[in-house]
Amino acid sequence: MVAGRYRLLSRLGEGGMGVVWRARDETLQREVAVKEVRAPAGLWAGDLARMYGRLEREAWAAARIPGRNVVTVHDVVTEDDRPWIVMELIRGQSLADLLRSEGPLTPRYAAHVGAEVLSALRAAHAAGVEHRDVKPANVLLGADGRVVLSDFGIATVDGSTALTMTGEVVGSPEYLPPERALGRSSAPESDLWSLGVMLYAAVEGTSPFRQDSALGTLRAVVDEEPPVPTRAGPLAPVIAGLLRKEPAERTPAAEVAEALRHIARDPDATTAASPGLAEHRPAPAAALPRRRRTAAFVAAGAAACVLTAGGLAYALTGAGTGTGTGTGTGTGTGTGTGTGGGAPTGTGAAIGRGAAPGSGVRMSVAGANTVYTGGCPVPADRAPAFTVTFSASEPTLISYRWVSGDGSVVDPHWRTLSIGSKADPTGRDTVRLTTYAKSGTLATGMAVELQSPTRATSNPVPFSITCTG
């Protein structure tokens, strides 16, 4: 009997910090959950006080957050000089238990769970609370259909003192955001990163940054891009937008919430497979005669990506001019057909259009300076440039990438963009090409492949670059 009122009946769960019990409130004649802290033997007094403080912080943080998606705290009592939290009893299982027993979720159900967890996070952030430990083990799936975020033990609360030591990293390494792994301050966007990792794990069956050791995992969180998901389907752009290394670049919570609700309502999102994700790979460079000279086409911009076409590999970069940003890294070099002569420099413009049937998304690719002949590197004001314009009649989070005229992948990483707002229903992304080759010709086209909310490809815009040496 705890505090003369709560009778412990059976263990519900146990971890390194303590035990959660199923208990009976003898005063109100109802079942509750009671969380007990069990300190490891030999713990220093200061560490013990910090552990007890975190338990009390959990109760304090959870109690100030309204909403059905956060576990309700009934009481905090003291027994044996230790704090105990009395909470509502959620009958069901954790998301971690479900993934272990039944495997990955469909994108639609994962989106439903994610939307409910995000609702809890938004309520917490509005109350000045950062959860800081969003992961499947802390998401409870009630038998009544509720999705509840629990365990605010390492939460931070506005206006309260810190409960960590200098240099201490708390939380699960594979769900830790890069800024906290680097010892920087966190913010609500840090919880959004953890939500993205959780969604990835929900549809793929494993978290994207897990390594053999905690240190290796933290290094992957900071330095590596997550593997491209193969089962995420329409969730892929949502996950990509949440897993941007820089907190300020992550998709805002309101946009993520809308996208998750849309996917959760979509009957076509019940399949766990993402059609066509593995179908598009950079084409291998063709074998060329030895006399053909090497030409390296390098784009001007921030993020490079690779295309191989007709034996000539080159790279491009893009800078979004709409409401979203593109991602992708890489370099490109290759060989191309040598040319001679002094053909005059040409300029041109072309437009390739496409529509995503049934999605309400339209796209148009425009090219400028699409024919170039002359000395290289290509002057910036004459470089071939391509701009895709997307539009939608309602707020939509899209996923897309640049491809060549024959469908070869230019950018192996899917880019995301938010479009369809009432203020501006369009979004744009621009890429430019230049070259440092002495001679060579590349003639192909540029197009955009849309992955989500449905699959479609624009007509290619042809272009050619000839370096005359």
C-alpha positions as CSV (number, residue, x, y, z in Angstrom):
1,M,0.0,0.0,0.0
2,V,1.5,3.3,-1.1
3,A,0.6,6.4,1.0
4,G,-2.1,4.5,2.7
5,R,-4.3,4.6,-0.4
6,Y,-2.9,3.0,-3.5
7,R,-2.6,-0.8,-3.4
8,L,0.0,-2.2,-5.9
9,L,-1.4,-5.2,-7.9
10,S,1.0,-6.1,-10.7
11,R,3.9,-4.8,-12.8
12,L,3.0,-3.1,-16.1
13,G,6.5,-2.3,-17.1
14,E,10.0,-2.1,-15.8
15,G,13.1,-0.1,-16.9
16,G,16.4,1.1,-15.6
17,M,14.8,4.0,-13.7
18,G,12.0,2.1,-12.0
19,V,8.7,0.2,-12.3
20,V,5.2,1.1,-13.4
21,W,2.5,-0.7,-11.4
22,R,-1.2,-1.4,-12.0
23,A,-2.7,-0.3,-8.7
24,R,-6.1,0.3,-7.1
25,D,-7.1,3.6,-5.6
26,E,-8.9,2.3,-2.4
27,T,-10.4,5.7,-1.8
28,L,-12.1,6.2,-5.2
29,Q,-12.4,2.5,-6.0
30,R,-10.7,2.7,-9.4
31,E,-7.6,1.2,-11.0
32,V,-4.7,3.5,-11.7
33,A,-1.1,3.3,-12.8
34,V,1.6,4.1,-10.2
35,K,5.2,4.9,-11.2
36,E,8.0,4.1,-8.8
37,V,11.6,5.2,-8.9
38,R,14.1,2.5,-8.1
39,A,17.6,4.0,-7.8
40,P,20.6,1.8,-8.6
41,A,22.7,0.7,-5.6
42,G,25.6,3.0,-4.7
43,L,24.1,6.1,-6.4
44,W,25.5,9.4,-5.1
45,A,23.2,11.6,-3.1
46,G,23.2,14.3,-5.7
47,D,22.3,11.9,-8.5
48,L,19.6,10.4,-6.4
49,A,18.1,13.8,-5.8
50,R,18.2,14.5,-9.5
51,M,16.4,11.2,-10.2
52,Y,13.7,12.0,-7.8
53,G,13.5,15.5,-9.2
54,R,12.9,14.2,-12.7
55,L,10.0,12.1,-11.5
56,E,8.4,15.1,-9.9
57,R,9.1,17.1,-13.1
58,E,7.3,14.4,-15.1
59,A,4.2,14.9,-13.0
60,W,4.5,18.6,-13.1
61,A,5.0,18.7,-16.8
62,A,2.2,16.3,-17.7
63,A,-0.3,17.9,-15.3
64,R,0.0,21.3,-17.0
65,I,-0.7,20.0,-20.6
66,P,-4.4,19.8,-21.6
67,G,-5.7,17.2,-24.1
68,R,-6.6,13.6,-24.5
69,N,-3.3,12.7,-26.0
70,V,-1.3,13.2,-22.8
71,V,-1.5,10.8,-19.8
72,T,-3.5,12.3,-16.9
73,V,-1.7,12.7,-13.6
74,H,-3.9,12.2,-10.6
75,D,-1.5,12.5,-7.7
76,V,2.1,12.7,-6.5
77,V,2.8,11.0,-3.1
78,T,5.8,10.2,-1.0
79,E,6.5,6.7,0.4
80,D,9.8,5.5,1.9
81,D,11.2,9.0,1.3
82,R,10.6,8.6,-2.5
83,P,8.1,10.3,-4.8
84,W,5.5,8.2,-6.6
85,I,3.3,9.3,-9.5
86,V,-0.3,8.2,-9.7
87,M,-1.6,8.4,-13.3
88,E,-4.6,7.2,-15.3
89,L,-4.3,3.5,-16.4
90,I,-4.1,3.2,-20.1
91,R,-5.3,-0.3,-21.1
92,G,-3.5,-1.3,-24.3
93,Q,0.2,-1.5,-25.4
94,S,3.0,0.7,-26.4
95,L,3.9,1.4,-30.0
96,A,7.2,-0.3,-29.3
97,D,5.4,-3.5,-28.2
98,L,3.1,-3.3,-31.3
99,L,6.1,-3.0,-33.6
100,R,7.9,-5.9,-32.0
101,S,4.8,-8.2,-32.1
102,E,3.4,-7.3,-35.5
103,G,6.1,-5.5,-37.5
104,P,5.9,-2.2,-39.4
105,L,2.7,-0.2,-39.7
106,T,1.0,0.9,-42.8
107,P,1.6,4.5,-43.8
108,R,-2.0,5.3,-43.0
109,Y,-2.0,4.0,-39.5
110,A,1.5,5.4,-38.8
111,A,0.1,8.8,-39.9
112,H,-2.8,8.4,-37.5
113,V,-0.5,7.6,-34.6
114,G,1.9,10.4,-35.6
115,A,-0.9,13.0,-35.8
116,E,-2.1,12.1,-32.3
117,V,1.4,12.3,-30.9
118,L,2.0,15.6,-32.6
119,S,-1.3,16.9,-31.1
120,A,0.2,16.1,-27.7
121,L,3.5,17.8,-28.6
122,R,1.8,20.9,-29.8
123,A,-0.2,21.1,-26.6
124,A,2.9,20.6,-24.6
125,H,4.9,23.3,-26.5
126,A,2.0,25.7,-26.1
127,A,2.3,25.1,-22.3
128,G,6.0,25.7,-22.4
129,V,7.0,22.0,-22.1
130,E,9.5,20.1,-24.4
131,H,9.1,16.3,-24.1
132,R,12.7,15.5,-25.2
133,D,12.1,11.7,-25.3
134,V,9.6,11.0,-28.1
135,K,10.0,7.3,-29.1
136,P,7.7,4.3,-29.6
137,A,8.2,3.1,-26.0
138,N,6.6,6.3,-24.8
139,V,3.6,6.2,-27.0
140,L,0.7,4.2,-25.6
141,L,-2.0,2.8,-27.8
142,G,-5.2,2.4,-25.8
143,A,-7.7,-0.4,-26.4
144,D,-10.3,2.4,-26.7
145,G,-8.4,3.9,-29.7
146,R,-6.6,6.7,-27.8
147,V,-3.0,7.4,-28.6
148,V,-1.3,8.8,-25.5
149,L,2.2,10.4,-25.1
150,S,3.7,9.4,-21.7
151,D,6.9,9.8,-19.7
152,F,7.8,13.4,-19.4
153,G,10.6,12.5,-17.0
154,I,13.3,14.4,-18.9
155,A,11.1,17.2,-20.1
156,T,12.1,20.8,-19.8
157,V,9.6,23.3,-18.5
158,D,9.7,27.1,-19.1
159,G,10.7,28.9,-15.9
160,S,12.1,25.8,-14.1
161,T,15.7,24.9,-13.3
162,A,17.6,22.3,-15.2
163,L,17.8,18.7,-14.0
164,T,20.9,17.7,-15.9
165,M,24.6,18.0,-15.3
166,T,26.9,20.0,-17.6
167,G,27.7,17.8,-20.6
168,E,25.1,15.2,-19.7
169,V,23.1,13.8,-22.7
170,V,19.8,12.3,-21.7
171,G,17.3,10.5,-23.9
172,S,17.5,7.6,-26.3
173,P,20.5,8.1,-28.7
174,E,18.7,7.0,-31.9
175,Y,15.8,9.4,-31.3
176,L,18.0,12.3,-30.1
177,P,18.1,15.4,-32.4
178,P,21.5,16.5,-33.8
179,E,21.4,19.8,-31.8
180,R,21.1,17.9,-28.5
181,A,23.7,15.3,-29.5
182,L,26.1,18.2,-30.1
183,G,25.3,19.7,-26.7
184,R,23.4,22.7,-28.1
185,S,20.1,24.0,-26.7
186,S,16.9,22.4,-27.8
187,A,13.6,23.8,-28.8
188,P,10.1,22.5,-29.8
189,E,11.7,21.7,-33.2
190,S,13.8,19.1,-31.4
191,D,10.7,17.1,-30.5
192,L,9.7,17.3,-34.2
193,W,12.9,15.6,-35.2
194,S,12.2,12.7,-32.7
195,L,8.7,12.4,-34.1
196,G,10.2,12.0,-37.6
197,V,12.5,9.2,-36.4
198,M,9.5,7.6,-34.7
199,L,7.5,7.7,-37.9
200,Y,10.4,6.3,-39.9
201,A,10.7,3.4,-37.4
202,A,7.0,2.8,-37.5
203,V,6.8,2.2,-41.2
204,E,10.3,0.7,-41.8
205,G,10.6,-1.4,-38.6
206,T,13.9,0.1,-37.5
207,S,15.1,3.6,-36.7
208,P,17.2,5.2,-39.4
209,F,20.3,6.0,-37.3
210,R,20.7,2.9,-35.2
211,Q,24.3,1.6,-35.1
212,D,26.1,-1.0,-33.0
213,S,27.1,1.4,-30.3
214,A,25.6,4.5,-28.7
215,L,28.5,6.6,-29.9
216,G,28.1,5.3,-33.4
217,T,24.4,6.1,-33.3
218,L,25.1,9.7,-32.2
219,R,27.7,10.1,-35.0
220,A,25.1,8.9,-37.5
221,V,22.5,11.3,-36.1
222,V,24.9,14.3,-36.5
223,D,26.7,13.4,-39.7
224,E,24.6,11.0,-41.8
225,E,21.5,11.2,-43.9
226,P,18.8,8.6,-43.1
227,P,18.5,5.7,-45.6
228,V,15.8,6.3,-48.2
229,P,12.6,4.7,-46.8
230,T,11.1,1.9,-48.9
231,R,7.8,1.5,-47.1
232,A,6.8,5.0,-46.2
233,G,4.8,5.8,-49.3
234,P,3.0,9.2,-48.8
235,L,4.8,9.6,-45.5
236,A,8.2,9.9,-47.1
237,P,8.1,13.7,-47.6
238,V,6.7,14.2,-44.1
239,I,9.6,12.2,-42.6
240,A,12.1,14.0,-44.9
241,G,10.8,17.4,-43.7
242,L,11.1,16.5,-40.1
243,L,14.6,15.0,-40.4
244,R,16.5,18.1,-41.5
245,K,19.6,18.6,-39.5
246,E,19.0,22.3,-38.9
247,P,16.0,22.9,-36.5
248,A,14.9,26.0,-38.4
249,E,14.6,24.1,-41.7
250,R,12.2,21.4,-40.3
251,T,8.7,21.5,-41.6
252,P,6.5,23.5,-39.2
253,A,4.3,21.5,-36.8
254,A,1.0,22.9,-38.3
255,E,2.0,21.8,-41.8
256,V,3.0,18.3,-40.5
257,A,-0.2,18.0,-38.7
258,E,-2.2,18.7,-41.8
259,A,-0.2,16.3,-43.9
260,L,-0.6,13.5,-41.3
261,R,-4.3,14.0,-41.0
262,H,-4.6,13.9,-44.8
263,I,-2.6,10.7,-45.1
264,A,-4.5,9.1,-42.2
265,R,-7.8,9.7,-44.1
266,D,-6.5,8.4,-47.4
267,P,-7.7,4.8,-48.1
268,D,-4.9,4.4,-50.6
269,A,-2.3,4.8,-47.9
270,T,-3.1,1.4,-46.3
271,T,-0.3,-0.3,-48.3
272,A,3.0,-0.5,-46.5
273,A,5.0,-0.6,-49.8
274,S,6.1,2.6,-51.5
275,P,5.6,1.9,-55.2
276,G,8.6,2.6,-57.4
277,L,11.0,3.9,-54.8
278,A,13.5,1.3,-55.8
279,E,12.9,1.6,-59.5
280,H,15.0,4.7,-60.2
281,R,18.7,4.5,-59.9
282,P,21.5,6.6,-61.5
283,A,22.2,5.0,-64.9
284,P,25.8,3.6,-65.3
285,A,28.1,5.6,-67.5
286,A,28.4,4.2,-71.0
287,A,31.8,2.8,-72.2
288,L,33.4,5.3,-74.5
289,P,36.3,5.3,-76.9
290,R,39.6,6.4,-75.2
291,R,40.0,9.5,-77.4
292,R,36.9,11.1,-76.0
293,R,37.8,13.8,-73.5
294,T,36.7,14.1,-70.0
295,A,34.2,16.8,-69.1
296,A,32.9,17.6,-65.6
297,F,29.7,19.4,-65.3
298,V,29.2,21.1,-61.9
299,A,26.2,23.1,-60.9
300,A,26.1,26.4,-59.1
301,G,24.3,26.3,-55.8
302,A,24.1,24.7,-52.4
303,A,23.3,21.0,-52.7
304,A,24.8,18.8,-55.5
305,C,23.3,15.8,-57.0
306,V,24.4,13.3,-59.7
307,L,23.0,12.5,-63.2
308,T,24.6,10.2,-65.8
309,A,23.3,10.5,-69.3
310,G,24.7,9.5,-72.6
311,G,28.1,8.7,-71.1
312,L,28.5,12.1,-69.5
313,A,28.0,12.5,-65.8
314,Y,27.4,16.0,-64.4
315,A,26.0,17.5,-61.3
316,L,23.4,20.2,-60.5
317,T,22.2,22.1,-57.5
318,G,19.0,23.7,-56.6
319,A,17.8,26.5,-54.3
320,G,14.1,26.5,-53.5
321,T,12.3,29.8,-54.1
322,G,9.0,28.7,-52.7
323,T,7.9,27.8,-49.2
324,G,10.0,24.7,-48.9
325,T,13.6,23.7,-49.5
326,G,15.3,20.9,-51.5
327,T,17.9,18.5,-50.2
328,G,20.5,16.3,-51.8
329,T,24.3,15.9,-51.9
330,G,26.8,14.4,-54.2
331,T,29.3,15.2,-57.0
332,G,29.5,14.3,-60.7
333,T,32.3,13.8,-63.2
334,G,32.4,11.8,-66.4
335,T,33.3,11.7,-70.1
336,G,31.5,13.3,-73.0
337,T,31.8,13.4,-76.8
338,G,34.4,15.9,-77.9
339,T,33.4,18.7,-80.3
340,G,35.1,21.2,-82.4
341,G,34.3,24.3,-84.4
342,G,32.9,27.6,-83.2
343,A,29.2,27.3,-83.4
344,P,27.5,30.4,-82.2
345,T,26.1,30.5,-78.7
346,G,22.4,30.0,-78.6
347,T,19.7,30.8,-76.1
348,G,16.4,29.2,-75.7
349,A,13.4,28.6,-73.5
350,A,11.0,25.7,-73.2
351,I,8.3,24.5,-70.9
352,G,7.4,21.0,-69.8
353,R,4.1,20.4,-68.0
354,G,2.6,17.6,-65.9
355,A,-0.3,16.9,-63.6
356,A,-0.7,14.5,-60.8
357,P,-4.1,12.9,-61.5
358,G,-6.6,13.1,-58.6
359,S,-4.2,15.0,-56.3
360,G,-5.0,18.6,-57.3
361,V,-1.3,19.2,-57.8
362,R,0.0,20.7,-61.1
363,M,3.6,21.3,-62.2
364,S,5.3,23.2,-64.9
365,V,9.1,23.1,-65.7
366,A,10.5,26.1,-67.6
367,G,14.0,26.3,-69.0
368,A,16.1,29.4,-69.9
369,N,19.3,29.6,-71.8
370,T,18.7,26.0,-72.8
371,V,21.3,26.0,-75.7
372,Y,24.9,27.0,-74.9
373,T,27.9,26.8,-77.1
374,G,31.2,28.6,-76.2
375,G,34.0,28.7,-73.7
376,C,33.6,27.0,-70.4
377,P,33.0,27.5,-67.5
378,V,29.6,28.8,-68.6
379,P,29.1,32.4,-67.5
380,A,26.5,32.6,-64.8
381,D,24.2,34.9,-66.8
382,R,24.2,32.4,-69.7
383,A,24.0,29.1,-67.7
384,P,21.0,26.8,-68.5
385,A,18.5,27.2,-65.7
386,F,15.3,25.2,-64.9
387,T,12.5,26.2,-62.6
388,V,9.7,24.0,-61.6
389,T,6.4,25.6,-60.4
390,F,4.0,23.6,-58.4
391,S,0.4,24.6,-57.6
392,A,-2.4,23.1,-55.6
393,S,-5.9,24.2,-54.6
394,E,-5.4,23.3,-50.9
395,P,-2.4,23.0,-48.5
396,T,-0.3,20.0,-49.6
397,L,3.1,18.7,-48.7
398,I,4.7,17.3,-51.9
399,S,7.8,15.2,-52.5
400,Y,9.7,15.4,-55.8
401,R,13.1,15.2,-57.5
402,W,14.8,16.2,-60.7
403,V,15.3,13.6,-63.4
404,S,16.8,13.6,-66.9
405,G,14.9,13.5,-70.1
406,D,15.2,9.7,-70.2
407,G,14.0,9.3,-66.6
408,S,17.4,8.8,-65.0
409,V,17.6,10.1,-61.5
410,V,19.4,13.4,-61.1
411,D,18.9,13.8,-57.4
412,P,18.8,10.6,-55.3
413,H,17.2,12.4,-52.4
414,W,13.5,13.4,-52.5
415,R,12.9,17.1,-51.9
416,T,9.9,18.4,-50.1
417,L,7.8,21.6,-50.6
418,S,4.7,23.0,-49.0
419,I,2.2,24.4,-51.5
420,G,-1.4,25.4,-51.7
421,S,-1.7,28.0,-49.0
422,K,-4.4,30.7,-49.5
423,A,-1.8,33.5,-49.6
424,D,0.3,31.8,-52.3
425,P,-0.8,28.5,-53.8
426,T,2.4,28.0,-55.7
427,G,5.9,26.8,-54.8
428,R,9.1,26.9,-56.9
429,D,12.5,25.3,-57.1
430,T,15.3,26.4,-59.5
431,V,18.5,24.5,-60.6
432,R,21.3,25.9,-62.8
433,L,24.1,24.2,-64.7
434,T,27.7,25.2,-65.5
435,T,30.8,23.4,-66.5
436,Y,34.6,23.6,-66.1
437,A,35.3,21.2,-69.0
438,K,37.5,22.3,-71.9
439,S,35.5,20.5,-74.5
440,G,32.5,18.2,-74.8
441,T,28.8,18.2,-75.5
442,L,25.8,17.1,-73.5
443,A,22.3,17.1,-75.0
444,T,19.5,15.8,-72.9
445,G,16.5,17.2,-70.9
446,M,15.4,18.1,-67.5
447,A,12.1,17.0,-65.9
448,V,10.6,16.7,-62.4
449,E,9.3,13.5,-60.9
450,L,6.5,13.8,-58.3
451,Q,6.4,11.1,-55.7
452,S,3.7,12.3,-53.3
453,P,0.8,12.9,-52.9
454,T,0.8,10.8,-56.1
455,R,3.3,9.8,-58.8
456,A,3.7,11.8,-62.0
457,T,6.5,13.2,-64.2
458,S,6.5,16.4,-66.2
459,N,7.5,16.6,-69.8
460,P,11.2,17.1,-70.2
461,V,12.7,20.4,-71.2
462,P,15.5,19.8,-73.7
463,F,18.9,21.5,-73.3
464,S,22.5,21.2,-74.6
465,I,25.8,22.5,-73.4
466,T,28.8,22.5,-75.8
467,C,32.2,23.5,-74.6
468,T,34.4,24.5,-77.6
469,G,37.7,24.5,-75.8
